[in-house]
Amino acid sequence: MYYYIAGETFRSIAEAGPNDILKLHNQKGFFLQISSNIPVNTPDDRYQLEVVAKVWRDRIPDEVLEQWENIERRLATLENLVIYQTTMPKCFEELLTKVNNVKNKVEGIAYLSWLGLYKDLPNSKTIVPLWDKYKMKDEKLKQQQYVIDKYRRISESQFSLNIRNYLKQSSFDNWQWEEAEMLLLLETMFQELNFISTFNIQFSTLQEWLCDIYLHYFNVPFHNFKHCFMVTQMMYSLIWQLELRNILSEEDLLTLLISAICHDLEHSGFSNVYHVNAQTMLARTYNDRSPLENHHCDVAFRILEKWGLLKSLSKEQYLEVRQGIIRCILSTDMAKHLNILQDFEAVLNDFNPEKKEHRLQLMSILIKVADISNELRPLEVAEPWLECLLNEFFAQSDAEKLEGLPVTAFMDRETVVRSKSQVHFIKNVLLPLLQALARCFPKAVSLLISPAHEALSYYERQSQEYENDQRNKEAAQKIS
């Protein structure tokens, strides 16, 4: 009962409805984890609790929201004049004292814990339990159902303009958002790109399709629904930041977004190499040829056809989108990375988006960039993802050793050096891909290549520190 009253009090202070989404951010607009480790703020750097998504009876046009936010700003200015530039009546002073007393209570970290607002970032100790293959099936189903139920409760909410603009940035931080909220953010992408009206997609159909997509991502350390969201969000960011709407058709953009959402459906947490070496049913089904990616495509179209998301497309449109999705998802097989990059580089000197083959090659590059884009994000976003990836890699190499299979070298927990691995990946895989893309889009230099170089410098420093530590240890051993 106390938990319920406290939660309602907190929402009341924020003037939030029961299904509105609340987030805490600082004066610079950065979202903060509400936890016991939250930095102490000052009167000059106050935290703000904001309603970032609100339920409306109808979908509200952007111009109306802009007018509404303009009114809010004017009211805030008027409030400032009334409070600070006029004499406050005594009754107001008494009311302000009471409000401040309540505020002091709800701002305490201990009090916030009762509201269920702690959402600590993953770390090396808390990420490992993300993948517990022995977890009871009914517990998984309960968690999935909780997410679906919450999404359905908030599915009529509309995000503020600030959040919708933030969603278009490559620096987006997924760790501050719950999975139900991510589903709503995916829905928002379809709205902002006008896919709802352009392709006559019903909101109810889109929502049921997204729920089904969520249910077909497994609870593995890295290739899970959160990864699906982050790849899709980066693709969405590229569409806006590189102004892809100027050179790609609506069908192409729809292809890119759906491909990103579906690109790792039912990923097992084990690579193609493992499936082929272990001769799993998946490998036998697809004759050892990109078994995972072929399976992702198969599941994607089963779910698309189940809900009829593309039923309003003409036959020609559907075939074009289908072929594009298949090509994009198959392009995410890293065994094909070098060939895809070389094919794209071969047409760069006379690249012409009017040519269908050139567009398809560009789309393959775009989804590959989105798929391996974690190191383009801020360090506090990227590092937890690296821990997730290494945990999945190490689990595979452990299984390979137990089953007597060839051990994938870059996944072996006994030999992999985290910093060295990232230096090699950024230098030899990520940067060449980004540099090729930048030849078509100069904006990619500042948007993508600069953050990649920052990440490279960070891991090079870590690698050097590791080398120094190793030399010191060897010297100490010789002395002893």
MARSE-212328 format. One record per residue (C-alpha): residue in three letters; x, y, z. Coordinates in steps of 0.1 Angstrom, whole numbers, plus 5000, padded with zeros to 4 digits. Layout:
N
alaXYZ ...
***
This chain:
480
met500050005000 tyr502850245009 tyr504550164975 tyr501350254957 ile500750584976 ala504450684971 gly504250614934 glu501050804929 thr502551094949 phe505551104927 arg503451094895 ser501151364910 ile504151594916 ala505251544880 glu501651584868 ala501951254850 gly499151014841 pro499250644851 asn500650534817 asp502850834810 ile506650784808 leu508850964832 lys512651034828 leu515151214850 his517751434832 asn520251714841 gln520452064829 lys522351964798 gly519651724788 phe521451404795 phe519351124810 leu520450994844 gln520250654860 ile518050684891 ser520150474915 ser522150484947 asn525050604927 ile523450914912 pro525751224914 val524751484940 asn523351784923 thr523352154933 pro520952444931 asp522852554900 asp522552204884 arg519052084893 tyr517751754880 gln514451754862 leu511751494862 glu510051514829 val507051344813 val508651244780 ala505651054766 lys502051134773 val498750954764 trp496551164741 arg493151084728 asp494351144693 arg497651164676 ile498751534678 pro500351704648 asp503851844652 glu502652204647 val500152164676 leu502852024699 glu505152314690 gln502452564699 trp501852374731 glu505552384741 asn505652754732 ile502752814756 glu504652614783 arg507752834778 arg505653154780 leu503953024812 ala507352944827 thr508553294820 leu505353434836 glu505853214866 asn509353344870 leu508053704870 val505353624895 ile507653434919 tyr510953634917 gln509953984907 thr506854044928 thr506154014965 met504753674973 pro501553674994 lys501853515028 cys499553225020 phe501753144990 glu504753145012 glu503152895035 leu502152675005 leu505652694991 thr507052575025 lys504752275025 val505652194989 asn509352214997 asn508851975026 val507251725003 lys510051784977 asn512751715003 lys511151375010 val510751264974 glu514251374964 gly515951134988 ile517550844971 ala516250604998 tyr512650724991 leu513050684954 ser513850314959 trp510250264971 leu509050394938 gly510650124918 leu512750384898 tyr516150224903 lys517450094870 asp521250034873 leu523350014842 pro524749674834 asn528249594846 ser530549304844 lys528749144874 thr525149214864 ile525449144826 val526248774830 pro522848684844 leu521148834813 trp521748494797 asp520648204819 lys519747924796 tyr518447724825 lys515947984835 met512447844839 lys510347884808 asp507348014827 glu509548294842 lys510648404807 leu507048404796 lys505948614826 gln508648864818 gln507748884782 gln504048914790 tyr504849194815 val506649384787 ile503849324762 asp501249434787 lys503049754796 tyr503649844759 arg499949804752 arg499150034781 ile501450304769 ser501050244731 glu498750544727 ser501350774742 gln503151034721 phe506751134729 ser507751494733 leu509551674704 asn512751664725 ile512651284727 arg511751244691 asn514751464681 tyr516951274705 leu515850944689 lys517451064657 gln520851104673 ser523650844670 ser524450904707 phe521150754719 asp521450574752 asn519450254753 trp520350174789 gln517850444801 trp514850284785 glu512749974793 glu511949724766 ala508249824766 glu509350184760 met511650064732 leu508649914715 leu506950254716 leu510050414703 leu510050174673 glu506450264667 thr507450634668 met509950574640 phe507250444617 gln505150754625 glu508051004620 leu508950844586 asn505350864575 phe505150494569 ile501750474586 ser500050684559 thr502350614530 phe501850234532 asn498450244548 ile499550054579 gln497050024607 phe498250124642 ser496849804657 thr498549594631 leu501949764637 gln501649724674 glu500749354672 trp503649294647 leu506049474671 cys504949254700 asp505448944679 ile508849064669 tyr509749114705 leu508648754714 his511048614687 tyr514148764702 phe515848524727 asn517248594761 val520948584751 pro523648824763 phe524149024730 his521948924701 asn518749014720 phe515849254715 lys517849544729 his520449484702 cys517649474676 phe516449814690 met519949974689 val520649864654 thr517249994643 gln517850324661 met521250364644 met519650294611 tyr516950554619 ser519650804629 leu521450744596 ile518250804576 trp517851144592 gln521451254597 leu522651144562 glu519451274546 leu518750944530 arg515251054521 asn516751264494 ile518250974475 leu516250654485 ser512650574478 glu510050524505 glu510150154498 asp513950154503 leu513550334537 leu510850084548 thr513149804537 leu516049934558 leu513949984589 ile512249644587 ser515549474580 ala517149634610 ile514249524632 cys514249164619 his517949114613 asp518648884643 leu515348714650 glu515648394670 his519448434672 ser520748144694 gly523748324708 phe526048104688 ser527748194655 asn527448034621 val530847884626 tyr529547694657 his526347584639 val528347454609 asn531047274630 ala528447124653 gln526247034624 thr523147164641 met519647134625 leu519947504615 ala523147444596 arg521747134579 thr518547314569 tyr520447584550 asn523347364538 asp525947544559 arg525247874540 ser524648164563 pro522347954585 leu521648224610 glu520848494585 asn518748264564 his516748174595 his516348544605 cys514848604570 asp512548304573 val511148414607 ala510848774595 phe508548694566 arg506548444587 ile505748734611 leu505248994584 glu502748764566 lys501048664599 trp500049024606 gly499849154570 leu502049454578 leu502749494540 lys499349394527 ser498649734512 leu501749724490 ser501249644453 lys502649314441 glu505649504425 gln506249704457 tyr506049394479 leu508549194457 glu510949494458 val510749524495 arg511049154501 gln514149124479 gly515649424497 ile515049284531 ile516548944522 arg519649104507 cys520049334537 ile519749064563 leu522048824545 ser524549114543 thr524949104581 asp526848774578 met530348884587 ala531848604566 lys530748814536 his532049144550 leu535049184528 asn533349094495 ile530449334502 leu532849614511 gln534949554480 asp531949544457 phe530749874471 glu534150034468 ala534249924431 val531250144422 leu532150444443 asn533850644416 asp530650644395 phe528150584422 asn524650674411 pro521650624434 glu519450614403 lys520950274395 lys519050004414 glu522149794420 his524050084434 arg521250154458 leu521049794469 gln524849794476 leu524450114496 met521649964516 ser523849664524 ile526549894536 leu524050094557 ile522749794576 lys526249664582 val527249994597 ala524149994619 asp524849634630 ile528349704643 ser527850064654 asn528250034692 glu531650184692 leu530250494675 arg528250574706 pro529450744739 leu531750524760 glu529150484787 val526750334762 ala529250124742 glu531249954770 pro528349764785 trp527549634750 leu531149514747 glu530749324779 cys527549164766 leu529349064734 leu532248904752 asn530048714775 glu528248564745 phe531648494728 phe533048324759 ala529948104763 gln530447984728 ser534147904732 asp533347724764 ala530747514746 glu533147444718 lys535747314742 leu533247094760 glu531946944727 gly535446894712 leu534847144684 pro537447384669 val537647684693 thr536948024676 ala540148214685 phe538648554690 met536048414714 asp538448224737 arg538248374772 glu541748234780 thr543448434751 val541348734742 val542549064754 arg539649304754 ser541449624744 lys543549454717 ser540449294702 gln538749624699 val541749794684 his541849524657 phe538049544651 ile537949924648 lys541049944626 asn540349654602 val536549624602 leu534649934613 leu536850214599 pro537250084564 leu533450044562 leu532850394575 gln535450544552 ala533750384522 leu530350524533 ala531950874538 arg532850884501 cys529150904494 phe528251104524 pro530851364537 lys528651414568 ala529751064579 val533151194587 ser531951394617 leu528951174625 leu530650834624 ile534350844617 ser535351094644 pro533650884672 ala535250574658 his538750734661 glu537950844696 ala537050484705 leu540150364688 ser542350604708 tyr540650494740 tyr541350124734 glu544850194721 arg545650354754 gln544150054773 ser546149824751 gln549350004758 glu548649994796 tyr548049624793 glu551449574775 asn553149784802 asp551549574829 gln552649254812 arg556249374808 asn556349474845 lys555049134855 glu557648954834 ala560449174849 ala559249104884 gln559148734877 lys562748744864 ile563948924895 ser562148684918 
***
